[in-house]
Amino acid sequence: MAKHWADFQYEIYLHGMTGVVPRLPTDLTRLERLAEQRLGPGPVGYVAGSAGTGSTAAANRAALERRRIVPRMLRDVQERDLSVEVCGRALPAPLALAPVGVLSIMHPDAESAAARAAAAQGVPYILSSASSTPMEEVAEAMGDGERWFQLYWAKDREVTRSFLHRAKAAGYTALFVTLDTPLLAWRPRDLDQAYLPFLHGVGTANYFTDPAFRAGLAKPVDEDPNAAVRHFVGMFADPGKTWPDLAFLRENWEGPIVLKGILHPDDALRAADAGVDGVVVSNHGGRQVAGSVAAADALPRVAEAAAGRLTVLFDSGIRTGDDIFKALALGAKSVLVGRPYAYGLGLDGQAGVEHVLRCLLAEFDLTLALSGHSRPATLTADDLIEESV
């Protein structure tokens, strides 16, 4: 019999025969509380915090919870294949690690540990522009693992161009462009701690090692780090960007381009017209617009608009294997997971990230099979009902 992701549960039970239990909970919704108990309030608040009152993050979870799976019986699910193709790449499962910046605030091994964990499980790792580790070091850490690069689109065109050329040279095969952060949102958990890692030069590694960025400094970074931070803050984001600006990215990136932060079907149509390859239906995990539509509520309309023209991915609220099932049934080809792996990293380094990945995929594999499916492609909206509010 072929190996399945679900076999992870038997591995756990067999270890239990010798008195060994998992170091972290297998219910991944418990990780945030555990991280709050063990890690500092600034770092945990930065990862867990949301815009405003947190209503958008809560809506993300509620929208997934409101959809309920309708299992089907007596279907042959003995052999299952979770593999999918995304951005022209064959993947073993419909899951990737979302771009999460400044991971050194969670664990000293930071992005390199998360990237190694992704590579070990065969799933893609999306590196944030705002990483604590230069993109070349992360690429080296994960060897031949599938890696994608997330761009925070700087005001300085030469810095953006340099980032794209560096990412391509380091083996990143797809570009994810985050559109929903032209400004930082009002985030009370960070504001109450007066905690913004970038001002301390954390999450700036790609910038501080970039030749185009350094060319704009009067002195080297190590001689005047405060000036380097000010230069970074002045160029990090650009609220003046519009749809025609996408042409610059296509001119400087040969591979797939995916726009992250799409919630309206008309924006999906504009993305297709602009010639990009995919979109991520996302509200940044509730971190940007307080009171925003839940990502799972936006997903069906975006997927319908994008049909046949764009690959549709999803993030914002994924915590369990059944969440993955629901997102795929609502029209996504694959999902990205963010906060849970950041907590896993903070609690147990690379091993913690691998634990999160294996739990998610084992639970998804089991949910798929127990609902009467042997592969993700057969999931449709007919496999769900929506409870009335």
C-alpha positions in Angstrom: 0.0 0.0 0.0 1.3 3.5 -0.9 2.3 5.8 1.9 -0.2 8.4 2.9 0.1 11.6 4.8 -2.5 10.1 7.3 0.1 7.5 8.3 1.5 10.2 10.7 -1.1 9.3 13.2 0.1 5.7 13.4 3.7 6.9 13.8 2.5 8.9 16.8 0.6 6.0 18.3 3.6 3.6 17.8 5.9 6.1 19.6 3.3 6.1 22.4 4.1 2.4 23.0 7.4 3.6 24.5 5.9 6.4 26.4 6.7 9.1 23.9 4.0 11.7 23.1 4.2 14.7 20.7 6.2 17.7 21.9 3.5 20.0 20.6 -0.3 19.7 20.4 -1.8 17.9 17.4 -4.8 20.3 17.6 -3.0 23.2 16.0 -5.6 25.7 17.3 -3.9 25.3 20.7 -0.5 26.6 19.5 -1.3 30.3 19.9 -2.2 30.0 23.6 1.0 27.9 24.1 3.1 30.5 22.3 1.6 33.3 24.5 2.6 31.4 27.6 6.2 30.7 26.5 7.3 33.6 24.3 7.5 37.3 24.8 4.4 39.6 24.4 6.0 41.7 21.7 6.8 38.8 19.3 3.6 36.9 20.0 1.5 40.0 19.6 3.2 40.8 16.3 2.3 37.4 14.9 -1.1 36.9 16.5 -2.3 40.5 16.3 -4.7 41.9 13.7 -6.1 45.2 12.5 -8.5 47.0 14.8 -10.5 44.9 17.2 -9.5 41.7 15.4 -13.0 41.4 13.8 -11.6 40.4 10.4 -9.4 37.6 11.8 -12.5 36.3 13.7 -14.6 36.6 10.5 -12.0 34.4 8.7 -12.4 31.7 11.2 -16.2 32.0 11.3 -16.5 31.8 7.5 -14.7 28.5 7.5 -16.5 27.2 10.5 -19.9 28.1 8.9 -19.2 25.8 6.0 -19.8 22.2 7.0 -18.7 19.1 5.1 -21.2 16.6 3.7 -19.4 13.2 3.7 -20.3 10.6 1.1 -20.2 6.9 1.7 -19.0 3.7 -0.1 -16.5 5.3 -2.4 -13.1 3.7 -2.9 -10.6 5.9 -1.0 -8.0 3.2 -0.2 -5.4 4.8 -2.4 -5.2 8.6 -2.4 -3.1 11.1 -4.2 -3.0 14.6 -2.8 -0.7 16.0 -5.5 -1.5 19.2 -7.4 0.1 21.4 -10.0 0.6 25.1 -9.0 2.5 27.7 -11.0 3.7 25.0 -13.3 5.2 23.0 -10.5 4.2 19.5 -9.4 3.5 19.6 -5.6 2.9 16.6 -3.3 -0.1 18.3 -1.6 -2.2 21.5 -1.9 -0.3 23.4 0.8 2.6 25.9 1.0 4.1 27.9 3.8 2.9 31.5 3.5 5.3 34.4 3.6 5.8 35.5 7.2 8.4 38.2 7.9 10.8 38.8 10.8 10.8 35.2 11.9 13.9 35.8 14.1 11.6 37.3 16.7 10.1 33.8 17.1 13.3 31.6 16.9 17.0 32.4 16.2 17.0 29.9 13.3 14.3 32.1 11.7 13.4 31.6 8.0 16.1 29.0 7.4 14.5 26.6 9.9 11.0 27.1 8.3 12.5 26.6 4.8 14.3 23.4 5.9 11.1 22.1 7.3 9.2 22.8 4.1 11.9 21.2 2.0 11.9 18.1 4.3 8.2 17.6 3.7 8.3 18.5 0.0 6.0 21.6 0.2 6.9 25.1 -1.1 8.3 27.8 1.1 7.4 31.4 0.3 10.1 33.8 1.6 9.0 37.2 2.7 10.8 40.3 1.4 10.8 41.3 5.1 12.7 38.3 6.3 15.4 38.2 9.0 17.6 36.2 6.7 18.9 37.1 3.3 17.2 35.3 0.5 20.4 33.6 -0.7 21.0 32.1 2.8 17.5 30.7 2.9 17.8 29.2 -0.6 21.1 27.5 0.5 19.4 26.2 3.7 16.6 24.4 1.8 18.7 22.9 -1.0 16.6 21.8 -3.9 13.3 22.5 -2.1 10.6 24.4 -4.0 10.8 28.1 -3.1 8.8 31.1 -4.1 9.6 34.8 -3.3 7.1 37.3 -1.9 7.6 40.9 -2.9 6.7 43.9 -0.9 6.8 46.4 -3.7 9.2 49.2 -2.8 9.1 52.7 -4.1 12.6 52.4 -5.4 12.5 50.7 -8.7 16.1 49.7 -8.7 15.8 48.0 -5.3 12.7 46.1 -6.6 14.6 45.1 -9.8 17.6 44.0 -7.7 15.3 41.8 -5.5 13.8 40.1 -8.5 17.2 39.4 -10.1 18.6 38.1 -6.8 15.5 35.9 -6.2 15.8 34.4 -9.7 19.5 33.7 -9.3 18.8 32.0 -6.0 16.3 29.6 -7.5 13.0 31.1 -6.5 10.6 30.0 -9.2 7.5 32.1 -8.6 6.8 35.7 -7.5 4.1 36.5 -5.0 3.3 40.2 -5.0 1.5 41.4 -1.9 -0.9 44.2 -2.8 -2.8 44.7 0.4 0.0 46.4 2.4 0.7 49.8 0.8 0.5 51.1 4.4 0.7 49.3 7.8 -2.8 49.0 9.3 -3.8 50.1 12.8 -2.7 47.1 14.9 -3.5 47.7 18.6 -1.4 44.8 20.0 1.7 46.2 18.4 0.8 49.7 19.2 0.2 48.9 22.9 3.7 47.4 23.1 5.1 50.1 20.8 6.6 47.1 19.0 7.7 47.3 15.4 10.7 45.1 14.7 11.7 46.9 11.5 12.7 50.0 13.5 15.4 47.8 15.2 16.7 46.6 11.9 14.9 43.2 12.2 13.2 42.0 9.0 15.5 44.1 6.9 18.1 41.5 5.9 17.2 41.5 2.2 17.4 45.3 2.1 20.6 45.7 4.1 22.4 43.1 1.9 21.1 44.6 -1.4 23.5 46.5 -3.6 20.8 48.9 -5.0 19.6 49.6 -1.4 23.1 50.2 -0.1 23.9 52.5 -3.0 21.3 54.9 -1.6 23.1 55.2 1.8 25.6 57.8 2.7 27.5 55.4 4.9 27.6 51.5 5.1 24.8 49.9 7.1 27.1 48.9 10.0 28.5 52.5 10.3 25.1 54.1 10.5 22.3 51.5 11.1 19.8 54.1 12.1 20.1 55.9 8.8 19.7 52.5 7.0 16.5 51.9 9.0 15.2 55.3 8.0 16.0 54.6 4.4 14.2 51.3 4.6 11.1 52.9 6.2 11.0 55.6 3.5 10.9 53.1 0.7 9.3 49.9 2.1 5.8 50.4 0.6 4.2 52.6 -2.0 0.5 53.6 -1.8 0.8 55.2 -5.2 1.0 51.9 -7.2 -1.7 51.1 -9.7 -2.6 48.3 -12.2 -0.3 49.6 -15.1 2.7 49.3 -12.8 2.4 45.5 -13.1 4.1 45.8 -16.4 7.4 46.6 -14.7 7.2 43.3 -12.8 6.6 41.3 -15.9 9.5 43.0 -17.6 11.8 42.0 -14.8 10.5 38.5 -13.8 10.3 35.6 -16.3 8.4 33.1 -14.1 4.9 33.0 -12.8 3.5 36.1 -11.0 0.8 35.7 -8.4 -1.0 38.7 -6.8 -1.7 38.3 -3.1 -4.6 40.1 -1.4 -7.4 39.7 -4.0 -10.9 39.8 -2.5 -13.1 41.3 -5.3 -13.9 39.4 -8.5 -13.3 42.5 -10.6 -9.8 42.6 -9.3 -9.3 39.0 -10.4 -10.5 40.0 -13.9 -8.0 42.9 -13.9 -5.3 40.6 -12.8 -6.0 38.2 -15.7 -6.1 41.1 -18.1 -2.7 42.2 -16.8 -1.3 38.8 -17.7 -0.4 37.5 -14.3 -0.6 33.8 -13.6 -2.6 33.6 -10.3 -4.1 35.3 -7.3 -4.2 34.5 -3.6 -7.6 35.2 -2.1 -6.4 36.8 1.2 -7.1 39.6 3.6 -3.6 39.2 5.2 -5.0 37.1 8.0 -7.1 40.0 9.2 -3.9 42.2 9.7 -4.7 45.0 7.2 -8.4 46.0 6.9 -10.5 45.9 10.1 -14.1 45.0 9.1 -13.0 43.4 5.9 -14.9 40.6 4.2 -13.8 37.2 5.3 -11.4 35.6 2.8 -13.5 32.4 2.6 -16.6 34.4 1.8 -14.8 36.2 -1.0 -13.3 33.0 -2.4 -16.2 31.6 -4.5 -16.8 34.8 -6.4 -13.1 35.3 -7.1 -12.7 31.7 -8.2 -15.7 32.0 -10.5 -14.3 35.2 -12.1 -10.8 33.7 -12.5 -12.0 30.4 -13.9 -9.8 29.2 -16.7 -7.6 32.3 -16.6 -5.8 32.3 -13.3 -4.7 29.8 -10.6 -6.5 30.6 -7.4 -4.9 30.1 -4.1 -6.2 30.9 -0.6 -5.0 32.0 2.8 -6.3 33.7 5.9 -7.7 31.5 8.6 -6.3 28.0 7.7 -5.8 26.1 11.0 -6.9 22.5 10.3 -7.1 19.8 7.7 -10.8 20.4 7.2 -10.1 24.1 6.6 -8.0 23.0 3.6 -10.8 20.7 2.4 -13.3 23.6 2.6 -11.0 26.1 0.8 -10.4 23.7 -2.1 -14.2 22.9 -2.3 -14.8 26.7 -2.5 -12.5 27.0 -5.5 -8.9 27.2 -4.4 -6.2 25.1 -6.0 -4.0 25.2 -3.0 -3.8 27.0 0.4 -1.1 28.9 2.3 -0.7 28.5 6.0 0.9 31.3 8.1 0.4 31.8 11.8 0.4 28.1 12.9 3.8 27.4 11.5 5.2 30.6 13.0 4.0 29.4 16.4 5.5 26.0 15.7 8.8 27.6 14.9 8.7 29.7 18.1 7.9 26.7 20.2 10.2 24.0 18.7 12.2 25.4 15.8 12.4 23.4 12.5 10.9 20.4 14.2 7.9 22.5 15.3 7.3 23.7 11.7 7.5 20.1 10.5 5.0 19.0 13.1 2.6 21.7 11.9 2.9 20.6 8.3 2.5 16.9 9.1 -0.5 17.5 11.3 -2.2 19.6 8.7 -1.6 17.2 5.9 -2.5 14.1 7.9 -5.8 15.7 9.0 -6.5 16.8 5.4 -5.8 13.4 4.0 -8.1 11.8 6.6 -10.8 14.4 6.1 -10.6 13.9 2.3 -10.9 10.1 2.6 -13.6 10.0 5.3 -15.7 12.4 3.1 -15.5 10.1 0.1 -12.6 11.6 -1.9 -9.3 10.3 -3.0 -7.8 13.4 -4.6 -8.3 17.2 -4.2 -9.5 17.7 -7.8 -12.9 16.1 -7.1 -13.9 18.6 -4.4 -16.6 21.0 -5.3 -19.1 23.4 -3.5 -21.6 20.5 -3.5 -19.4 18.9 -0.8 -20.3 21.7 1.6 -23.4 23.3 3.1 -23.5 26.7 4.6 -25.1 27.1 8.0 -27.3 30.2 8.4 -25.9 32.8 10.7 
